[in-house]
Amino acid sequence: IVPGITSALAAPAYAGIPITHRNHNTSFVVATGHEDPTKSTSSLDFAKLANPSQTLVFLMAMANLAQIVARLREHGLADDLPVAIIREGTKPQQATLIGTLATIVDDVARERFAAPAIVVIGNVVRERIPWFEEGPLFGKRVLVTRPAGGADAFVAALWEAGAEPVCAPAIAFEPPDDERAADEGVRYVRAYAWVVFTSANGVRAFFERLARQGGDGRRLGDVRIAAIGPKTAAALEPVGLRADFVASAYVAETLAAELFAGTRAGDRILLYRAQEARDVLPQTLRERGRSVDVVAAYKTVHTRDPEFAAAAAATDVWTFTSASTVAGFMANVPNATALREGKIVGCIGPVAAEAARAAGLAPDVVADEYTSEGLLRALELVPAG
């Protein structure tokens, strides 16, 4: 909803219909299709409305469509004049019905087209260029289980693709159980050759603690920084730092193998990460002779939302961006496997996919690039229907 933008303009725009066009008209008229029922006579001047050189836009006209069409035809508008009816304009449920003055009433009855809808009458309908309804995810309701505040870009991209995002955070972040260790990891970071971040949340937690200690990025000195992926690396930019190393595939196994190749025997490594993260990264590095200190930057907890299960039931696509979002989802939707039929399950990568399989939610889509953008591209390739 944008204040000042009338549905008479917004709905045709989202249907790809220009209200004016140099080849057809230079003006348009907006009229009500549902006058006050207590009035004895209509205020609409159909003699003036029946002008083929202007576009007519009727609001609230579905109940009186037959009468409106009949009056316009009586006053001389041609039977083959195009008509478009846009239902639920600008929403993911939007649908557009195209006909003519001669056919539109029967078309509406056949298609069971009902309010709320905007009626556009005029030759501009011939210039329609569908765009919104052609979105790759148009009409789908997508459950977004990422934490509140961490899904904004993904949600915006879903809207752009024609979907309706339904935000239901399955997890939230809290301080770790051992806050003293989290503080000391930041305070003594110069004792390490490398600091490794496996999530953007770990980056933010590190620099928030650093700021509370009265420090800034200079404390890192010549400590090198490794990030598991581009989103984690991008989280360093607000503090004026860049990652020295970013893994080529955004999973712990790849990060461990590639980081080993870039480090030397005896290098001390600080792994600043989620409290409940998998141990594959530190174990692999230790087995290969590296000294690794694991410090919990934060912990992930499951949300508890009494409306979560209803949101899951009412959506077409379930998205998971980590194993923890799967676990949080299952905590809120204990009957998830019963609701699974007819849903598309999308996972950001193999770790989330394995967690989904273990929960009985075998994924239909697993992103090749383990980012929200990669997940969106993978969902867009799913056949409609």
N, C-alpha and C positions, 0 to 999 in steps of 0.2 A: 504494500500500500504506500503510495507516494502522495502526500498532500498536494492538492491542486491539479493532479492529473486525473481527469475524468475517465471512467470506464468506456465512454463513447470513443475515446481516442486510444486508450491502452489496449483494449481487447482486439480491435482491428489491427493494430500494430503487431501484436503477438500472433495474429493469424496471417500476417504478411500482406495485409490489404491496405493500400494507401487511401486515405480519406479524400485526397485531391490528386489529380493527375492531369498534366497539360493536354493529354490527348482526349480527355473526357469531360472534365469539369474544373471549375475554379472556386467552387463554394460547396459547403455542406450544411445540412440542417439536422439538429438533434431534437427529437420530439419524444414525448412520453407515449407509450403504448397502452398505458393503464391510467386513465383519468379518474378523478374522484367519483366513485359510484353514486354519490348523492346529487351530482349535477344532472340537470334535466336535459342539457344538450352538450355536444362536444365542442371544445374550443379549437380543435384542429381544423385548419383550412385545407382540405384535401385538394382543392383546385390549385392552390399555390404549391402544395407539397408535391403534386404530380408533375414535376419539372424534370425531364430527362437530363438536363444539363447540370444537375446538382446531385450530390450524394445524400441519401436519407439514412439517418441512424436512429433506430427506435430502441428505447429502453423499456424494460418491463412489458414487452409486447407479446409474449408467447400465448397468453390466454386469449388475446384478441387478434391473433395473427390473421385468421381467416377474414375477419371483418376489415382489417387494415388493408390487406391485399386486394380485397374486392373493391374497396373505395378507390384505391389508387388506379386499378384497372378501369373502373367506371370513368375516371377523370383523364383517361388517355395514355397512361403508361403502358408500354408494349409488353405483351406476354413473355417475350424472350429476354426482358431486362434481368440481368443477373441479381441473385440474392444470396447473401451469406449469413448464416446464423452461427455465432460463436458462443459455445457453452463453456462455463467455468473459465472465462478468459484470463490469461496470464498464469494459470495454475497448471500443475502437472497433469491434471485431469482434463485439460482443455481439449475440445473437439470442435471441428468446423464442418458444417454442412453447407454444400453449395447446390443451388438450384436456380430456378427462374420464377418470375411472378406466377407463371402458369402452373408450375410444379411444386413450389415450395411447401404448400399446405399439406399435400399428400406425402411429400418427402419427410416432413416432420412426423406425421402419423406413422409412416413406415419405420422410421428409425427411432421412434419413441424419444425424440429430442425434447427436452424439457428445460424449464428455467433452473438456474439463472442464466440468461443468454442475452446477447446483443444482436440486433438485426441490422444488417447493412444492405441497402438497396441502391444499385447504380452500376454503371459500366466500369467503375474502378475495380470491381470484384474480378474482372477479367485479367487484371494486372497482378493477381495474387502470386506472391513468392513465399511458399511455406518455409519457415526456418525453425521456429520453436517446436512445432510438432514433429519435425524431422530429427530432433536430438537423439543421439544413440541410446540414451536411457530414458527417453520421454515416457511419462506415465508410470514409471516405477517408483515405489516408495522404498527408500534405502535406510536401513538401520545403521547408525554410526555409533560404535561402541567405544570410541576413543575417549579419553578423559576430557572433561569440560575445559575449554580454552585451548586445547591442543588439536582441535579438528577444524578450525576456522577455514583454512585453505581448502581442505578436502570437501567441506560442506559447500563452499562457494563453487568449487569445480563441479560438484554434483548438480547444483542448480543450473549451471551453464550447460550441462549435458542433458537437461530436461527432466531430471529426477526430482523427487521431493525428499530431501534428507530428513530423517527423524532421529534427533540426537538423544541417545540414551546411554550416557557414560556408564560403562561396566566396572571401571576402576577409578581410583583416586590416589593421589600421592600424599604421603605423610613423612615427617622426619624419621630417620632410621632409629632402631632401638638403641644403638650405641652412638649417641651424638658426640661423645668425647672423641671417639676414633675419627668421626667425620671431620671434626674441627682440627685435629692434629694432622690428618692427611693434608689439609690445606695449609696449615701453618708451616709444616716441614717439607713442602713440596720440592724445595731446592735440593733435597737429599737424593732425589731420583734423577735418572737419566731420561725417563719417559713418564708421562702421565697419559693414561688411556681412558677415553670416554666411549661408552657403548650406547649412549642415548643423549638426546638433547636435554632431557631432564637432568641427567648427571652433570652436564656442562652448567646448566643454570644453578643447580644446587651448589656446585663448587664455587662459582663466582659470587653467589649470594653470601656464602659463608666468608669468602675472602673479603667482601665489602664490610660485613659486620665486624671483621677483625681489624678494619681500618686499612686494608691493603688494596692493591690493584694488580693489573697484569704484570707489572714489573717484578713481582715476587717470583714469577716463574723463571726469570733470567734466561739461561740457555737450556732449560728443560724442554725437551721435544714433546710434541703433542700428537697423539694418534686418535683417529676417529673411526668408528665402525662404518660410517656412510656419510653421504653428502648432507643430509639433514642435521646430523650431529655436528659435522664440520661447520655448517652454516650458523649454528648456535653460538659459535665462537666470535662471529663477526661483530656483534654489538659491543664486545669488550676489546675490539681492535686486534684480535689474534687470528692466526690462520693455522690450520692443522698441517703438520709436517708430513703426515701420512694418512691416507684414507684407503680403507680396504676396497678391493675391486669388486667383491661381492659382500653384501651387508649382513653377514652371519659370523658368529664367533669362530667357527672352524677356519674360515678364510682369513679373518683378522689374525688369528693365532699363527697360521702358517706364514703369512706375509710379514707380520711384525717380527717373527723370529729371524727372517732373512735380513731384516733391516736393523737388527740389534746385535750387540756383541756379548760374548761371555762375560759375566760379572755385572752387566747393566742391571741396575735396580729399576723396577717398573711399578708405578702406582696405578692400580686399576680402581677407578672411582666410578661406581656403578650401582644398580638397583640391588637392594638387600637380597632379593630372592632370585637373582639371575643364575643361569646355569654355570657350572664349574668348568666347562670344557676349555675356556680360554686360559684361566690361570693354570689348570692342570697341564695343558699342552705345553705352555711356556716353561713351567717348572721341570717337566720331564726332559726338556731340551736345554737345561742348564741356565735358565734365566731366574732371577730373584724377583718374585712378584708379591706385593702386598695388596690384599684385597680390602677395600674400605667401602662400606655401604653409604652411599650418598643420600638415599631416600628408600622408603619402602612402599610397595604397592598394596593397596587394600581393595577389597571388593565393595562396591556401592550396594546400598539396599534401597530399592525403589519399588514401592507397591504397584506402580504403573508400568514397570518395565516389561512384564510378561504380555500385557495388552499391546504395548508398542511393538513387540516382536511378532505377535500374532497378526497385526494389521499391516505389516510391511512385506515387501516382495523379495528383498535382498538383505541378507545379514552380512556385515563386514567385520572382519577381525584383523587387527594390526599387530597383535602380539599374542603369545600364549596366555598372558594374564588377562587379556580382554575375553578370551574364550572361557577361562575359569570364572571370571566375574559374571559373564553372561549366564553360565550354567547355575551359578549361585542364585541368580534372580529368576531364571526360567527352568525350574526342575523338570518340567515336562517338555523340554525343548525337542527331543526326538519325535514326540507326537505331533509337534507343530511343524516339523521339518518339511513335510510333504508340500511340494509346490513352491518352496523357497529356493533362492539361489544363495549359496554360501560362498563368499569370497574371502580369501586370505592374502595377506601382504607378502608372505613368503613361506618357506618350508617349515620353519619352527611353529608358526601359528597354524599352518595346515596340519602338522602332526598332532598338535593339541586338539584341533577340531575333530580329527579322525578318532582320537582316543575318547573324545566326549560323545561319539556317535553322530557327529555332524560332518560326514565326509564332504570336503569342499568341492564345488563345481569349478571354481576359478582360483588359481594360484598365480600371483603376479611373477613375471620373469624378473622385473626390476623391483627390489624390495622397498618400495616407497609408496606413499599414498597416490602419487601420480601413476606409478606402475600398476597399482591395483585398479585405479579408475580406467586406464587403458584396457586392462584385461576384462573388466566388466563390460566395457563398450563393445567388445568383440562377441559377447554372448548373443546368440540369435534371439530376435524378439519373439514373444509368445510365452 
